[in-house]
Amino acid sequence: MNLFADIRALVVASLDQLAAEGVLPAGLSLDAVVVEPPRDPAHGDMATNAAMVLARPAGRPPREIAQALAGRLLADPRIALAEVAGPGFLNLRLAPAVWQGVVHAILTDPGFGRSTIGAGQRVNVEFVSANPTGPMHVGHARGAVFGDALASLLAHAGWDVTREYYVNDGGAQVDVLARSAYERYREACGEAPQIAEGLYPGDYLIEVGEALKAEYGDSLLGKGEDTWLAPIREFATARMMAMIRDDLASLGVKMDVYSSEKALYGSGRIEAALDRLRALGLVYEGVLEPPKGKTPEDWEPREQTLFRSTAHGDDVDRPVKKSDGSWTYFAPDIAYHWDKIARGFDQLIDIFGADHGGYVKRMKAAVAALSEGRVPLDIKLIQLVKLMKNGQPFKMSKRAGNFVTLREVVEQAGADVTRFVMLTRRNDMALEFDFDKVLEQTRDNPVFYVQYAHARVMSVLRRAAEAGIAADDATLAGADLARLSHDAELGLARRLAAWPREVEIAARGNEPHRIAFYLNDLASEFHALWNRGHDETGLRFVQEGDQATSQAKIALARATGVVISSALAILGVTPANEMR
């Protein structure tokens, strides 16, 4: 059940009737007709722009169309009022039975809030993809939560989703990791490590050094890089990826696929991707213009192999092979996305840190070129997280070397709190994570506020059991829901009715933060009704001596709990049954 879609279908059917009667011309496109909440709730429950968007193609004044449409809509028992406003908007009020029916739908339809707009299309969500050089930091935590929640949201809305991690194990950073691990290996063998500038200083590599000693003994001591660099690089990378998997698991994130950058080298796949672009006339040998602004002293014009990314919206063409014949960082990324396209995905989503903003246009250009416009790529940038504790910035981790780890945040706040808070801002907005605030039990803490609403619902069910009132879903669905007649009760039902629409809006925009926003609004509506019950006994969920009315009100509370639980599941948060 999606009430907004149902009423839009009614509007479209009414417009078709008006066309059949000659009131409107036949063959009008109705694609731009929408039904949505009015800007001011005082104007009604829903509003449609039908008359405004059809006036010009129909050659009729919009208010005239709106009046005719209103007459048609009022013939449906769901429409209690249809009022023309302004130049031709049509505001609608629905009958109380419609909102009461939402409660029944939630209790009887396990798929309430799910959608089929994804139509089974295959979407690849690549996220985190941190360099395998150390533990994950708090910025990775935000990207991990965002990506995982987005994947769940898309699956909820009908997409076939693959969660993927691209392991950056083919660049110079893994050589630095190997050299850093070798120093810790020397340390484990009793020698003084030399952590030179540019190496990774974190204590987490001490364990790797000890593991290397257990594996190799002292056989690598005093040997040149040509002997130990490759095996230690492989050993240390595997250890780091095991650590990263554990970090993700602590946050409740599990990937479906791990793809290796290193595996692309020597496989022919980089060459194949560039050959495809070359066949499209998009790879050429040329010299780039000097960088804008102050030209670096070491810059010199030199011929390189370039991808004509400007043909697909980029600002400049991009090098894919250096003048010395080695690949740029961009080349394997092109091959990796070509691989994803070849795997048959209908849509690609990349989640990058904010420092990758300059990569967006070139990556979109590459995917557009490789797929010849068939496969869209959406790139979401994750802004920074500012950690606070006791009014001060949270200090860096000695173990990590120079940053706060994901694991430290989870250990301090818990996975549920961490996940929810990471979604309380848009991904492209900076986020402040204050350990004191996210753990306090107040209205200002969004995690507590939503969890408390669910805990209150569960307390209603416990009280019903104590009073001997049957409160299983089947019984509650059969209650006399017409007893839900107060404006506060119907207001909560209206908020519940918005859930399927919120899912679709969030999924279409790849915006999982909207689910957190909706939860806050729903919790606010529920708490307001609960608090009014302190003064107005008729609004209490359990009515002494009146089982029928109690069951109707308990049904409303239970429906609220079902939607809260469903929304929290998308965010990867476990609902609380009671608050301690």
N, C-alpha and C positions, 0 to 999 in steps of 0.2 A: 504493500500500500504506500503510495506517494501522493498525498492529498493535493499538493500543488500541481502535479502532473495530471491528476484526475480532473481537477477544476479547469486546467488548460484544455484538456480533451473536451470538456463540456463547452468551453468557449468556442473551440474550433468547430464542434458539431453545430452549435448555434449559428455561427457565421455561414456554415455550409447551407443551413436551412434558409437563412436570409438570401443567400445567392440563388437557391432553388426557387424562391418566391419572387425573385426579380428585384428585391430591395437592394442587393449588391450585385455588381457584375460577376459573371461566372469566371472561373479560372484565376482568381486572385491568389497570389502566394501568401501563405500564412506563416512562413518560417520565422518572421520577425515578431510574431505575437507571443507575448510572455505573460505569465501570471506570477506575481511575486508579492512579498509583503509590502504594504505602503510605507513610505518614508515616515509618516506619522501614524502610530498605531491607533490613534483616536479616529482616523479616517475609515478604519475597517480592518477586516482580517486579511484580505487580499486585494490586489489591484491589477487591472489589465490595461495594456497600452494599445489594444486591438484597434480602436477607433482612430487613434493618432497615426499609427503606421499604415492604415488602409485608406485614409482620407484621400491622399493624392492619387494613388492608382485607381481608386473607386470613383474619383471625381465628385465626392460628397463631403459636406461639412463634417468634421469629426464628431461634433456633439449630436448630430443627426444619427450617425452610425451608432454612437454610444447609447442613445435612447432606444433605438431599435434592438440593439443587443441586450440591453437591460431587460426589456420586455420578454425576450426569449429566455434569458437566464432565470427570471423569476418564476417561470413555469416549472423549474426543477425544485423539488422539496429541500434540497441542500442549501439553496440560496434564500436567505431570509431578507436581504436588502441589497439593492443594486442602485447606486447613486452616481450620477454623472458629476464630475468635478473638473473645474478649470476649463481648459480648451477642449477636453474630450476624454480625459481619463475616467475609468469606470472603477469605483470602489465597491467591494463586495463584503457583506457580512454573512457568515454561514450560520445555519441553524445549530442550536446546542447539541442536537442528536449527532451531528457530524463529529464534533469534538469528543463526545462520549464514545462514538464508534472507533476513534483512534485508540482509546484505552483497550477496547475489545480486540482490535487488530494486533496490538502489541502482545497481548496475552495469548493469542491463538496462532500467530504467524511467526515461526522461528526466524524467518528471513526478513522481518521488519527492519528497514534501514539499509538492507543490502540493495544493490543495483545491478543492472545488466548493461550499463552504458559502455563498459569495456568490451562487450561482445566477444569475450574470449581472445582478444588480441594479445599477442605476446610482447611483453615489455621487459626490458633489461634495466635494472636499477643498479648502477655501479656506485658504490660509496665506500668511504673510509680510504681505501687504497693507500694507506700510509707506507712510507719507506720502511722496509724491514730492518731498521737499524737500532731499534730500542722500544721501550714500552710506549703505549699510546698516551697522548696528553689530553688535556681537557677539551682542546679544540676538536680533536678526533672524536671525543665523546659526543659532542653536539652533532657532528656530521653523522656519526653512527646511529644516534637516536632518530635524527631526521630521516635518514635513508630507510631505516627499518620501519618506522611508522608510515612513511610514504608507501613502501612496498605493501604493508598490511592494508592501508587505505585503498590502494589500487586493486588489490585482490578482493576486498570487500565490495568494490564497485564493478567487478566483473572482468578484470584483466587477468591474464595468465602471467604471473610475475616471477622473474628470476633475480635473486639477490647475488651480486657479483663483486668480488674484491680483485683489483688488479695489483699484483705484487710487483713493485718497482725494484726488481732484483737484477736489472741489467745495466745499471749506470755506475758512475764512479763512486757513489755513496757506499755501495757494498764492498768496494775495495778499501774504503776508509774504515768500514766496520771490521773487515778482516784484519787490518793493521792494528786497530784498537784492541781487538780480541787477542791478537798475538802478544801484545804487551801484558795483558792480564794472564795469558798463558805463561809468560816469562815470570810473572809475579807468583803464580801458583807453583812454579818450579824453584822458587827461592831467590829469584833475581829481582832487582829493583825495576819497576816498570817505568818507561819513559813516555808519558802521555803528552806528546808534543802538541803544539797548537794545531788545530784542525782535526785532531782525533776526538773520539767520543769519550768524555771523561766519566760517565755515569757508573756508579757502583754495580749496576745490574750486570755489567760484563765480567765482574769477578767470578760469578757462577759459571759463565761460559769458559773462562780461563781454566777453572778447576775441572770442568768437563773435558776440555781439550787435553789436559794433563792425564786424566783418567783414560782417554782414548789413545793418546800418542806417547805417553810417558815423556821422556826428555828428548825424543828422537828429532824434534824440530828445532831444538835450541841451536843457535849459532848458524843456522842454515839461511840461505838467501831466499828472497821473496819468490823466486822462480820455483822453489821447492814447496813452500808452505802457503802461498797466497791463495791458490785455487781451492785446496781442500779446506782451509780455514774459512774462506768465504762461504763455501757451501755449508759447512758445519754451523757457523754462526748465523747464517741466514735462516737455516732450519730452526735453530733455537729461538731466534727472534720471532719467527712466524708462529711457533708454538706459544710464545708469550702473548702475542697479539690475539691469537685465538682464545686464550684464557681470559684476556682483558675483555674481549667482546662478549664472551660467555657470562662474565660477571655482570654485564649490562643487559643480558638476555638477548643478544644478537647472534644469529647463526646464519652464515653465508651458504648459499647453494653451490657456488662455483668460486674457485680461486684460480685466476689466470696469471701466468708468469710472463713478465716482459722478457726475461732471459731466454725463454723458450722460442721467442720470435727470431732471435739472432741465429743465423746459419740455417734456418728452416726454409728460406725462400719466400716466406710470407711477406716480409717487408718489400722485397723486390716485386712480388706479385701485386701488392696494393699500389705501388708506384707505377707499375706497368699499366694498371687499369687507368690511373689518372693520365698517364702519358698517352694512352690510346684515345682519351677524351680531349687531348690537346691541352692538358692542364699542367704538364711538367715540362720545363724547359731549362736551358742553361742561360744564365744571365747574371747581371751585376745589380745589386740593390742600391738604392739611393742611400746617402749617409743618414744616420738617425736624426730625427728632428731635435731642435734645440742645440745645445753645445755638443759638438762632435768629439768623441773620445780621442785622446792622443794616439792610441794604437789602432785607430780605425783606418783601414785602407780598402779601396775598391778591389774586389776579387770575384772571379767568376765562380758561381755555385750552381748546384741543381736546385731549382725553385719550384714550388707549387703555386700555381696561379690562383691563389685563394681570393683575390679581389674579384674574380668572376662569380663568386658566391657570397659577396657581402663583406669581405674582410677589408681592412684599411690598406694593407700592403701585402705583397706576395711573400711567402715564407720559405726559408731554406729547409730542405729535407736531407741534403748531403753537403758536407763541408768541402772546402777546396782541397783538403788532404785525403778525401775519399771516404771519411768516416761518416756515419749517420748522425744527424742532429737528434735531439730528444724528441722532436716532433714526428720523425719518421716511424719509429715503432708504435707511437700512439695512433698514427694513421692506420698502420697494419692491424693493430688491436681492434680498432673500430670496424675495419673492413671484415675482420673475423666475426665480430658480433652481427654485422649485417648478413654475412654468409650463413650464420647459424639460424637465420630466418626470423629475427625479431622484427616486429612491426613498428616498434618505438624504442628509442634509447633515452635514458636519463642518466646524466653524470652529476655527481655531487662533489664539488670542489671546495677547498678552502678559499677564503676571500683573496688570498695572495695569488690565486690563479685567474684573476679577472681578465688579464691580458690574453689568456688562452681560449676564451670563449668563442670569439669570432672565427679564429682559425680552425678550431675543432668542428664548429658547426659547418664551416665551409667544406671541410674534408668529408664529413658525413653526407652533406647535400650532394657533393660531387660523386662520391663513391656509389651512392644509392640512386643517383639521378633524380633526387628530390622525393624518392618514395618513402624513405624512413626519416621521420622527424627526430631531432635531437634537442632535448631540453637540458640546459645546464643550470643547476642551482648552486649559488655561492653561499657558503656558510660564514657568517661574520664571527668575530672574536667573542670569547667568553671572559668576563672579568670576575675573578673569584675574590670573595670578601669573607672575612671572619673576624669577629670582635671589632668591627669597624675599620679593619685594616686589610690591605691586600693579602691574600693567602700566600704564604711563602713557597718558594720553589723547592723542589725535592732534591735532596742530596743524591738519592739513589738514581734518579733520572739524569742528574747533571745540571739541567738548566730549565726545567719546567715541572709543572704539577701533573702527575699522572692521572689517567682515567681511573685506575684502581684506587688511588687515594680519595678521589671524589666519591666513588661508589661506597668505599668503606666508611667515609664520614657521613654521607647522607642516605645511603641505601639506593638500590637500583630503581625502585618505583619513583621515589622523589626526584632522583636525577633525571629520569626519562621525562617525567611530566614537566619539570621546570625548564628543560631544554626546549620544550615546545610551546612555551608561553610567550614567545616573540616570533615574528616572522624570521625566516632564515637569513634574510638580508639586513637584519637589524642586530646591532650589538646587544649582548645579553649580560646582565649582572646576576651572578649566582652567589647569593649571600647565605652562607651556611646557617647563620643564626635565624634568618627570616624563614628559610625553607623548612626548618624543623619546628618552628613555633606553631602552636595550635590557636590560630586567630583567623579572622575573616580575610586578612591581608595575605594569607598564605594560600595560593590557589590549589595546591595539592591537598592540604587539610580540608579546605572548604568543600571540594568535590567529594573527597573520601568520607567526610562527615555526613554529607547528604546520603550516600549509599548506606552508611552505618545506621543512620536514622530509619531508612526504609527497612533494614533488617530488624531493627528494634520494634517496628510496627508489626512485623510478621511474628516476632516472638511474643509480643503482647496479645496478638490475636490468638495464638496457641494457648497462652495462659488463660484467656477468657473463654476458651472452648469454641472459638469461631473458626470454621473451616476456611482455610486461606490458600489452598492449592490453586494453581493457575486455572485449571479447568473450572473449578467452582467460582473463582473470581470473575472469569470471563462470562459466566452465566448470570452474574449479579444484575440487579436492576440499576443499570448505569445512568438512567434518567434522574436518579437521586443526586447526581453530580450536577448541581445547578448554580452554585455560587460562582460569581465572576472570578474569584481567586482560583477555584478548582478548574474552571474552563480555561483560565489563562495558562495554567500548568499543562493542560491537555493541548493547548495551541503550541506551546513550546515543544512538547513531545512530537507533535505532528510535523514539526519543521525538520526532524532528524533525517529522514530520507533525502530531503532537498539539500541539507548541509553536507551530507556525504557526497552527493553528486557535484556540488560546487567545489568542494575541497579536492575531489579526485580530478576534476577537469583542469584545475589550476595547479595540480601537484603541490598542494598547500596543506599539509597535515596539521599545521598550527591552528587551522580553523576548527578542528575537532576539539582542541583544548579550550578555545574560546567558547564554543557551543556548550561544552560541559560546565564552564563557569556560569553561563547564563541560565542553564537548566538548574544547576544547584541553587542559584540565587532565587529562582522562581519557587523551588521546593521549600527552601528554608523560610521564605516569606510566608508561604501557606502554613507551614509548621508553627511559626511564631504567632501568626494570627489566631491559631487555635488556643493559645494561652488565654486569650481574652474572650474569644468567641467559641464557646463550647461546641457549637454546631459544626465547626470546621475541623474538629479533632477526628483523627482517622479511626479511632475506636469509639463508638457511641454506646454508652452503657444501656443495656436493655433493648437495643435495636440492632439485631444481627443483619437485617437486610441493608440498612443504611451503612453499617460498618463495613460490610463486604464491598459495597460500591466504592467507598472511600479508600479501603485497603487496596482495591484493584488499581486505583489511581497511583497510590504509593508504589505498589509492586511494578506497575508499568514504568514508573520513573526509574526504579532500580534496574529494570531490564535494559533500558536505554543507556543509563550510566555505565553499566557493566559492558555493554556492547561497544560504547565509545572508548572506554578505558582499554579494552582489548586491542583496539586499533593502535592505541598509543603504546601498547606493551606494558600496561600498568595493571596490577592485581587489585581488584576492588576490596575495600575494607568492610568486614562484617560488623566490627565494633571498634570504637576508638578507646585507646587506653590513656 
